[in-house]
Amino acid sequence: MSRIAYVNGRYIPHADASVHVEDRGFQFADGVYEVFAVYKGVLIDEAGHLDRLERSLGELRIEMPVARAALVQILRRMVRRNLVTEGLVYLQVTRGVAPRDFPFPHAAMPTLVITARNKTFPGREVKTVRVIITPDQRWARRDIKTVALLPAALAKQKAREAGAYEAWQVDDDGYVTEGSSSNAWIVTRDNVIVTRQSDHNILRGVTRMALLDFADKNGFRLEERAFSVTEAKQAKEAFLSSASTFVMPISQIDDVAIGNGEIGPVSKTLRLAYFDAMDQIAATTRAGR
């Protein structure tokens, strides 16, 4: 079966999907996006992603392209039409098509594009990964999930060329902000989970929010604050989180080993808790259909 894309009200073959050359997403990166994990045929953290989408659009003064209830139905239909049982749904909204000019156009209609694809996620048991440190070169509003991803792409490419999985970005004061496509976490020698506080310097990860709740329910001590590269390299554990990785344990930061090279007890507990939650979401959603 060929993949199906959704573009402005039409379900069309993925190979034929396109937008106008003067779409402001192409001209100015004037748009936002979301990535939903699909597990057992069900969208995970659906409400959290839609809440963040609405917030990002509001910050850029872009209208929702369709009502939220209608968007939910489109997203779920895309999962079914593409036969996705485990994978990702990518949604992008731009300000729309208008003659190229910097100020906002008066009458442009938002462009909505959605794609879906199968992807096999690592299971409950997972190998550790390596990250590298790189300067954070992004704009000042990192809390908006904008499509302006060039700095993130450059950081990810730097990681790949270094044989690493991810790049942790660092601000001018030497504190870790987040990964190029993930949030950053450490566990101190005193067994305190630390992740940077939500502000304009990081994206408010939907998976991150779930993990904060799981950490609290499992009785872990938690601090939302900045941590330095030195503190990270001295940590007992380190891990990253995102919609497509859930919890990914880290065994090495640059050339410094973290832990014993295997997933640590805190990372493992949170990863299993996330899988348990996904199983429950999938079972509840299927039962309600």
C-alpha positions as CSV (number, residue, x, y, z in Angstrom):
1,M,0.0,0.0,0.0
2,S,1.3,3.5,-0.9
3,R,1.5,6.1,1.8
4,I,-1.2,8.7,2.1
5,A,-0.6,12.4,3.0
6,Y,-3.1,15.0,4.1
7,V,-2.7,18.5,2.6
8,N,-5.3,21.2,3.2
9,G,-8.4,19.0,3.3
10,R,-7.3,16.4,0.8
11,Y,-6.0,12.8,1.3
12,I,-3.5,12.2,-1.6
13,P,-0.7,9.8,-2.4
14,H,2.4,10.8,-0.5
15,A,4.5,11.0,-3.7
16,D,2.1,13.7,-5.1
17,A,1.8,15.8,-1.9
18,S,3.0,19.4,-2.3
19,V,2.5,23.0,-1.2
20,H,2.8,26.3,-3.0
21,V,6.2,27.7,-3.7
22,E,5.2,30.9,-1.8
23,D,4.1,29.1,1.3
24,R,5.6,31.0,4.2
25,G,6.7,27.8,5.8
26,F,9.1,27.4,2.9
27,Q,10.0,31.1,2.6
28,F,10.3,32.1,6.2
29,A,10.1,28.9,8.4
30,D,6.9,30.7,9.5
31,G,5.1,27.7,11.0
32,V,5.1,25.1,13.8
33,Y,4.9,21.3,14.0
34,E,4.2,18.3,16.2
35,V,5.3,14.7,16.1
36,F,3.0,12.1,17.6
37,A,4.1,8.6,18.5
38,V,1.8,5.8,17.5
39,Y,1.8,2.7,19.6
40,K,-0.4,-0.3,18.9
41,G,-2.3,1.8,16.4
42,V,-3.1,4.6,19.0
43,L,-1.8,8.1,19.2
44,I,0.2,8.6,22.4
45,D,-0.1,11.8,24.5
46,E,-2.6,13.1,22.0
47,A,-4.0,15.8,24.2
48,G,-0.6,17.1,25.3
49,H,0.6,17.4,21.7
50,L,-2.5,19.3,20.7
51,D,-2.3,21.6,23.7
52,R,1.3,22.4,22.7
53,L,0.3,22.9,19.1
54,E,-2.3,25.4,20.1
55,R,0.1,27.2,22.3
56,S,2.8,27.4,19.6
57,L,0.3,28.7,17.1
58,G,-0.9,31.3,19.6
59,E,2.6,32.5,20.2
60,L,3.1,33.1,16.4
61,R,-0.5,34.4,15.9
62,I,-1.4,31.7,13.5
63,E,-5.0,30.5,13.5
64,M,-5.8,26.8,14.0
65,P,-6.3,25.5,10.5
66,V,-9.3,23.4,11.6
67,A,-11.3,22.9,14.8
68,R,-9.5,20.7,17.4
69,A,-12.1,18.0,17.3
70,A,-11.8,17.8,13.5
71,L,-8.1,17.7,13.7
72,V,-8.2,14.7,16.1
73,Q,-10.4,12.8,13.5
74,I,-7.9,13.7,10.7
75,L,-5.0,12.5,12.7
76,R,-6.6,9.2,13.6
77,R,-7.8,8.7,10.1
78,M,-4.2,9.2,8.9
79,V,-3.1,6.4,11.3
80,R,-5.7,4.0,9.9
81,R,-5.2,4.9,6.2
82,N,-1.5,4.4,6.4
83,L,-1.9,1.2,8.4
84,V,0.4,2.5,11.2
85,T,0.6,0.2,14.2
86,E,3.8,1.6,15.5
87,G,5.4,4.7,14.2
88,L,5.1,8.5,13.9
89,V,2.6,11.1,12.7
90,Y,4.1,14.4,11.6
91,L,1.9,17.5,11.6
92,Q,2.9,20.9,10.3
93,V,1.0,24.2,10.2
94,T,2.3,27.3,8.5
95,R,0.9,30.8,8.1
96,G,-0.1,29.9,4.5
97,V,0.6,31.2,1.0
98,A,1.2,34.8,0.3
99,P,3.4,37.0,-1.9
100,R,6.9,37.1,-0.3
101,D,7.1,39.9,2.2
102,F,8.2,39.9,5.8
103,P,5.1,41.3,7.5
104,F,2.2,39.0,8.2
105,P,-0.2,38.7,5.2
106,H,-3.8,39.9,5.9
107,A,-5.8,37.1,4.2
108,A,-3.6,34.0,4.1
109,M,-5.2,30.7,5.1
110,P,-3.0,28.4,7.3
111,T,-1.5,25.4,5.5
112,L,-2.0,22.0,7.2
113,V,0.1,19.0,6.2
114,I,0.1,15.7,7.9
115,T,2.1,12.5,7.2
116,A,2.3,9.2,8.9
117,R,4.8,6.3,8.7
118,N,5.6,3.0,10.4
119,K,8.7,3.0,12.6
120,T,9.8,0.3,15.0
121,F,10.6,1.7,18.4
122,P,13.2,0.2,20.7
123,G,11.5,-2.1,23.2
124,R,11.4,-2.0,27.0
125,E,15.0,-3.1,27.1
126,V,17.3,-0.7,25.3
127,K,21.0,-0.1,24.7
128,T,22.7,3.1,25.9
129,V,23.8,5.8,23.6
130,R,26.5,8.5,23.4
131,V,26.0,12.2,23.3
132,I,28.3,15.1,22.5
133,I,28.3,18.7,23.7
134,T,27.9,21.6,21.3
135,P,27.1,25.3,21.6
136,D,23.4,26.2,21.5
137,Q,22.9,28.4,18.4
138,R,19.1,28.6,18.3
139,W,16.9,31.6,18.6
140,A,15.6,33.0,21.9
141,R,12.1,31.4,21.7
142,R,13.0,27.7,21.9
143,D,9.7,27.0,23.8
144,I,7.8,27.4,20.4
145,K,8.0,24.2,18.3
146,T,8.8,26.0,15.1
147,V,9.8,24.5,11.8
148,A,13.0,26.6,11.9
149,L,15.2,23.6,12.6
150,L,18.5,24.4,10.9
151,P,20.5,24.8,14.1
152,A,19.1,21.6,15.4
153,A,19.9,19.9,12.1
154,L,23.5,21.2,12.3
155,A,23.9,19.9,15.8
156,K,22.4,16.5,14.9
157,Q,24.8,16.3,11.9
158,K,27.7,17.1,14.2
159,A,26.7,14.3,16.5
160,R,26.4,11.8,13.6
161,E,29.8,12.7,12.3
162,A,31.2,12.1,15.8
163,G,29.6,8.7,15.9
164,A,27.2,9.9,18.6
165,Y,23.4,9.5,18.9
166,E,22.6,13.1,20.0
167,A,24.1,16.5,20.7
168,W,23.4,18.2,24.0
169,Q,23.4,22.0,23.4
170,V,25.0,24.4,25.9
171,D,24.2,28.0,26.6
172,D,26.8,30.8,27.0
173,D,27.1,30.1,30.7
174,G,28.0,26.5,30.3
175,Y,24.6,25.0,31.2
176,V,22.9,22.3,29.2
177,T,19.7,23.4,27.5
178,E,18.5,20.3,25.7
179,G,19.3,18.0,22.8
180,S,18.8,18.8,19.2
181,S,15.6,16.8,19.2
182,S,15.2,15.8,22.8
183,N,15.1,16.9,26.4
184,A,18.1,16.3,28.7
185,W,18.2,14.6,32.1
186,I,20.7,13.6,34.7
187,V,20.6,11.7,38.0
188,T,23.0,13.1,40.6
189,R,25.2,11.0,43.0
190,D,22.5,11.8,45.6
191,N,19.9,10.1,43.4
192,V,18.1,13.4,42.5
193,I,16.6,13.6,39.0
194,V,17.5,17.0,37.4
195,T,16.1,18.4,34.2
196,R,16.1,22.1,33.0
197,Q,13.2,24.2,34.1
198,S,10.5,25.1,31.5
199,D,11.2,28.6,30.2
200,H,12.0,30.1,26.8
201,N,15.3,28.2,26.7
202,I,13.8,24.7,26.1
203,L,10.9,23.1,24.4
204,R,8.3,21.9,26.8
205,G,8.5,18.3,25.8
206,V,5.2,16.3,26.1
207,T,7.1,13.2,27.0
208,R,9.1,15.3,29.5
209,M,5.9,16.3,31.2
210,A,4.8,12.7,31.5
211,L,8.1,11.7,32.9
212,L,7.9,14.4,35.6
213,D,4.7,12.8,36.7
214,F,6.1,9.3,36.6
215,A,9.1,10.4,38.6
216,D,6.9,11.9,41.3
217,K,4.7,8.8,41.5
218,N,7.7,6.5,41.9
219,G,9.0,8.6,44.8
220,F,12.1,10.0,43.1
221,R,13.5,13.4,44.2
222,L,13.3,15.9,41.4
223,E,14.8,19.3,40.6
224,E,13.8,21.4,37.6
225,R,16.9,23.6,37.2
226,A,19.9,24.2,34.9
227,F,22.8,21.8,35.2
228,S,26.4,22.4,33.9
229,V,28.4,20.2,31.5
230,T,30.7,19.4,34.4
231,E,27.7,18.2,36.6
232,A,26.4,16.1,33.7
233,K,29.7,14.4,33.2
234,Q,29.9,13.6,37.0
235,A,26.3,12.3,37.1
236,K,25.3,8.8,38.2
237,E,23.0,8.4,35.3
238,A,22.0,10.5,32.2
239,F,19.2,10.1,29.7
240,L,17.2,11.9,27.1
241,S,13.5,11.9,26.3
242,S,11.4,12.6,23.2
243,A,8.2,11.4,21.6
244,S,10.1,8.9,19.4
245,T,12.6,7.6,22.0
246,F,10.6,7.8,25.2
247,V,13.5,7.4,27.7
248,M,17.0,6.7,26.1
249,P,19.8,6.0,28.6
250,I,23.2,7.7,28.0
251,S,26.5,5.9,28.7
252,Q,28.9,8.5,27.5
253,I,29.0,12.4,27.2
254,D,31.8,13.4,24.9
255,D,34.6,11.0,26.0
256,V,33.4,10.7,29.6
257,A,31.7,7.4,30.7
258,I,28.5,7.7,32.6
259,G,27.6,4.8,35.0
260,N,28.6,1.3,34.0
261,G,27.6,1.5,30.3
262,E,24.2,0.0,30.9
263,I,20.8,1.5,31.6
264,G,20.6,2.7,35.2
265,P,17.8,2.0,37.7
266,V,16.2,5.4,37.5
267,S,16.2,5.5,33.7
268,K,14.9,1.9,33.6
269,T,12.1,2.6,36.0
270,L,11.0,5.7,34.0
271,R,11.2,3.8,30.7
272,L,9.1,0.9,31.9
273,A,6.6,3.3,33.5
274,Y,6.2,5.0,30.1
275,F,5.7,1.7,28.3
276,D,3.1,0.7,31.0
277,A,1.3,4.0,30.4
278,M,1.3,3.5,26.6
279,D,-0.1,0.0,27.0
280,Q,-2.9,1.5,29.2
281,I,-3.6,4.3,26.7
282,A,-3.8,1.8,23.8
283,A,-6.0,-0.6,25.7
284,T,-8.4,2.1,26.9
285,T,-8.6,3.8,23.5
286,R,-9.3,0.5,21.6
287,A,-11.9,-0.4,24.2
288,G,-13.7,2.9,23.7
289,R,-14.0,2.6,19.9
